[in-house]
Amino acid sequence: MDLNDIFRIPIIIPFIVGIINFRKLNIGHRWLLAFVGYGVANEISSTLLLYLGGPLTMAQRYLYNFITFLLLGMLYDYFLKDFFRKRWILIVVLVYEIFYIINALFIQDINEYPALANSLGAIIIVLFAILYFYKIMNEARILKLSSEPMVWINTSILIYYSGILFFYVLFNLMYKHSPEFGKLTFVYFNIQNTLLYILIAIGFWKVNSAKS
């Protein structure tokens, strides 16, 4: 088992916790569970493909980013839907997904990492996360923030996508001019990934505590 295999383990934790507490999850939480579940499936399929000697294609990365953005977008559409008179979150999500498809088919080479498109997606997710914190502060309904599952979940998403933004922006440049530095950034990426899933697991566990 190498370092990359160790970093793949944390993604399983929130998936198990989420499945155990599935009946207590609301629709928004279930969109997040789908996000985690897709991540688990992607890790398993990617690992099997690598062990069988098959290369990971850029098309797979396009598909992963397309689906994960959609699932997180639906998460925020659920939790922010009563914050706007119209479904602005859903509209933004659909517009971005259409742009992502157009970018993959007509603008950028499918074999090139979609740094610009991914960076834009990360910025949108960060804005959603900030909007959620603004909403709960504006409403002031939560007496104890540490007991609210979505606070943990939103914090994990905000930290992850804020931190990973520079990875998206500099990906192609790093591997063109400094492969060694690029490898170090993958360690940073894995640490961010681990923190994301640990905090999501806590959020799913808090759902259990809140509904007990």
Secondary structure, 3 states (H helix, E strand, C coil): CCHHHHHHHHHHHHHHHHHHCHHHCCHHHHHHHHHHHHHHHHHHHHHHHHHCCCCCCHHHHHHHHHHHHHHHHHHHHHHHCCCCCCCHHHHHHHHHHHHHHHHHHHHCCCCCCCHHHHHHHHHHHHHHHHHHHHHHHHHCCCCCHHHCHHHHHHHHHHHHHHHHHHHHHHHHHHHHHCHHHHHHHHHHHHHHHHHHHHHHHHHHHHHHHHHC
